[in-house]
Amino acid sequence: MTANQDQFSDKYFVRAREILVADQYSPQVLMQLFCRSTALLCGVDEALELAADLKGVTVHSLSDGDPIAPWETVMTLQGPYIEFASLETQILGILARGTRVASQTQELVSAANHKPVLFFGARHDHYANQFSDGHAAIIGGASGVATDAQGARSHLPGVGTMPHALIAAYGGDTVLAAEKFVQHMPTDIPFIALVDFDNDCAGTSVAVARALEGRLAGVRLDTSSNLVDHSLGDSGLTGVHPILVQRVRAALDHAGFNDVEIVVSGGITAQRIATFEASGAPVDAYGVGSAILRNNGDYDFTADIVAVNGQPLAKVGRRLSPNPRLRQV
């Protein structure tokens, strides 16, 4: 553990190592890690990279994507405590965040009846988290991520077509912006048009489909939660509502564009997905952002020393909990 890495460690772990080194005392310990919730484990690969240079330390663990039970041992480190004393903070944090993102993504994918869920969460957190968050979302079942960094650990490129900003740049003309995309982007990029700029998702969807002559793969509805789309009249149904999706589907089908898919986004949660699915709304894919990142459950991890110099020893209330599922890494 270098001094630079120590800046990320809880200070009392750094001082514990310094005391042992100064005292020329290097106990051999067994440390085990667990989560308090049923979850989908993620972050193991990254944690193991952090621990790769430890000397004389044996690591056993489960793998990214393994389902885990509350209190189940997911990783053990065995060896001289001074080697990994100040790594505890980082390893627990990596596992907690990765498991939270993976588990909450899995919940959304399940609610969507395994329709594609796209992770659009990059703008909701610090950019440095994208490498880990994107990997965790993919482990949880996300079909795509919004940035190349999010897909890097899984060797997947980011996906996406045009933002509202591009439509604005072309004078608010969604059709023109769509035509420019098709003109200048490679043909192997499936084009999904954002169609809520004029708050007329049905009309704009049909207009873009007609202009692109078969090049349109789908449309994305992202209507603000305080707006009622033109096609819904004075219904008072705001945002991306199941009935709005039905109206867009009907308009596309009536115009002969049955193969154009519909993606919905904007404040999508597992509960909203369940509502779409229960209503039979013809959604083909969901774009989800902050719902994957916010903490909706207890995905914290804990580490305990449970043996010292070959003898069982743990704080009251904790004990050695062997797990035959662990594999040496």
N, C-alpha and C positions, 0 to 999 in steps of 0.2 A: 504494500500500500504506500503510495507516494504522498509527499506532503501536499501536493496539489489535489489529490483525490481526497485527502483528509478534510478538505473544506466542505465536502458534502456529507460528512459523518456527524452524527450527534456528538457533541463535545465529550460527553462522559465515556463514550466508547474509545475515542482517541486517547483520553487520559488513562483509561484502564490499560490499554496497550503500553503506554509510556511507563506506567507504574511497574508492570510486569517486566518490561525490558530493563528498567533501572534496578529492579530487585533480582535480576538474573534468574527469573523463575518463569518456566515455560510449561504450564500444565497442558496435558493432552485432554481434549474435551470432545464430547459429542453434542452438537447443536441440532435441534430439529425445528422445522418451520411448518406452520399450519394456518389455514384460513378459518374464519368463524362461520362461513356460510356455504351452502350448496352453491357451486359455481363451475364455470368453465375456466380451467387454469390457463394462464398465459403470462409471458414474461420470463419463462424459464431459460430460453435460449440466450436472452440478453443478460440475465443474471449469471449464467455460466461463463459468458464472455468476460464479465467483470472478475470472475473468480479463476480465470484460466491460468494465471501465473502464480497461484498460491503454492508454496513449497511444503510437501509432506502432508497435504490435505486431501482426503478422499471425499468425493461428493457423490451422493445418490439422490436421484430425483425422479419425479414424474415428468411428463413432456407437455409442451404447449398443445392445447386442444384436449387434454384429458379432463373428464368430469371429476369433480372432487366433492367429498362430503364434509360437513362441518367438523372441525378438529382433526381431520385426516392429515397425517404427516405427508407433506408434499416434497420435502427436500431435507437432507441431512448433510452436515459438514463435520468431518471428524479429523482431528489432527491438532497441532499446536495452536492454542487460542490466539497467540500474538499474531499469527498469520492472517486471521480473518476477523479479529475483534472489531475493527472499525469499518468493516464491510456490511455490517448488519443493517444499518440505515438504508443504504442504497438497494440492497437485495430485497428487503421488505417493500420498499417503495416501488421498485420495478414490478414485483409480483402483484402488488395491490392495484396499481393503475392498469396493468395489462389484463388482469383478471376481471376488473370492473368493466373495461371496454369490451372485452370478448364476451362476457356474460350478458351484458346489456344488448349487444348486437345480436346475440343468439336469441334473446327474448323477442326482439323486433322481427327477426327472420321467421321465428315460429308464429308470431301473430300474423305475418304476411302470408301464411300458408306456403312458405318457401318460394314466393315470388321474389325477384331480385330486389335487394336492399342496397342502395348505394350510399357510401359514407361521405357526407359533405361537411365534415366537422372541422376542417382545417382552420376556418376563420374564428372558431369559438375558443381557441386556446393558443398558448405560446407555440410559435412555429417549431421550436426545438423538439416538441413532443410528437411531431408528425411521424417520424420513423417508427416509434413504438406504437402509437395509436393506430396507425394504418395497418400494421401487422396484426395487432390484436383484433381489430374489426374484421379482417379477413379470416382470422382463426375462428371468429364468432359466426362466420357465414356471409359476410358482406360480399356482394358480387363485384364491387368496384370501389375505388377510392378517388378522391378529387385531385390529388397532387402526386407528382412523381416520388416525392419523399415518402409519402404515406405508403406507397407501393414498393419501396426499395427493398425492404427486408424480405418481401415475398416475390420479388422480381416481376412486378407488374407495373405498367405505366399508369399514370393518372388518366381519368376519363372526364369528358366534358366537352361542350360545344360552345355556345355563346351566352354571355351574360347580358343583363339589362344594359350595361354600359355600352356594349357594342351597338345595340339598337339605338340608344341615345346618340351615339356618335354618328349614326346615319339618319339623324333628324327624327328619331322616333318611328322610323319605318321598319317594322319587323320583317316584312317581305324582302325589302332591299338588303337588310343585314343578313338574312338567310341566304339570299342569292350570292352575296359576297363570300359567305362562308364556303358555299359549294364551289365557287369559282377558285378560291385560293387554298383550300385545305385538301389533303389527299382523299381520294375517293374511298379508301378503306376505313375511314372514320365514320361510324354510323351517326348520322346527323339527327339530333333531337332539338327541335326549335322551342325556345322559351316564348310562350304565346300570351302572356298576361299584361304586356306593357300598356296596351290600350284598354285594359279591363273588359275585353271581349274575347274570351278564350275560344269559344266556338267559332266565331267569325274569323278570327285571326288564324286558327288552325286550318280551316278550309282554304283560306287565301294562300297560306304558305304551301300547303300541299299541292294546290293547283299550279303555283309558280314553279315548284321544283320538279315537277314531272317525274315522279317515282323516286327521287333522291331522298325524300323525307322518311326517316325511320320511325320517328315518334315526336310527340309534343310534350312539353313539361308545363304543368299548371303550378303557379307559385303566387297566386292571388293573395294580397295582404289580408290579414285577419279582420281588418276594419272596413273592407270594401265588399260590396255586393256586385258580382259580375253582371255585365249587361244582359246576358242570356237568362239570368234569374229574375229580372224585372224588379218588382217591389216585394219580393218574397222575404226579404230581411235575412237571407241565408248568406252569411259572410264567409270570406276566405275560400279555401279549396274544400268545398263541401261535396259529399257523395253525389248529390243531385247535379252539381256542376259537372262532375266527371261524366255522368249519364248524358247530359246535354251535349258535351263535346263529342262523346262517342256517337251519339245519334247524328250529329251534324256531319262528322267525318264519314260515317256509313252512308248517309243519304247522298253525299257527294261522290261516293264510289271509292273512298279511301279506307276500306275495311282493314287493310294491313298496317295502317299507321297506329303505333302504340301510344299509350298514355302513361306518363310518369307524373306523380304528384310529389310536391315538396312544400316546405314552409311550415315549421312548427310541428313536424310529424313526430308522434310518440307511439309507443306500443298500444296505448288506449285508442288513439285515433286510427291506427291501422286496423285494430279489431273492429272499429265502427265501420270503416270502409268495407272490410271483408264481410261483416255480418249483413250489410245492406246490399251486398252483391254488386257494388260499384265496379265498373269495368276498368280497374286499375291494373296496369301491367308491371309497374315497378314503383318503388318508393325511394325518395331521396331524403336521408335523415342526417341531421347535424348534431345539435347540442344534446338531444335525448340519449345519444350513445355515450356522451362524455360526462354528463352530470351524475352525481353519486346517488343512485336510487336504492342502494342496498349496503349491507355490511360486508365489504370485500377487503377489510383490513387483514393483514397478516401479522403473525407474532412468531418470534424465535425464542427458544429456551435452551439453555444448557441442561442436559438431562443425565450426563455422566462426566466424571472428572477422573483422569488417570485410571480408567478402566472400571470405576465403581459408580453405581447409580447414585446420582445426586441432582436434585431439582428443587426449585422453590415449592412451597406447599401449594397444592392444587394442580401441579403439573407433574408429569411422569413420562418415562420412556414409552413411546407408542410406536413400535415397529410397524412397518407397512410393507407387505410382501410385493406390492406393486412397484416399489422404487427400483430403479435401475442405476447401476454405477455408470458414471460419465467421466 
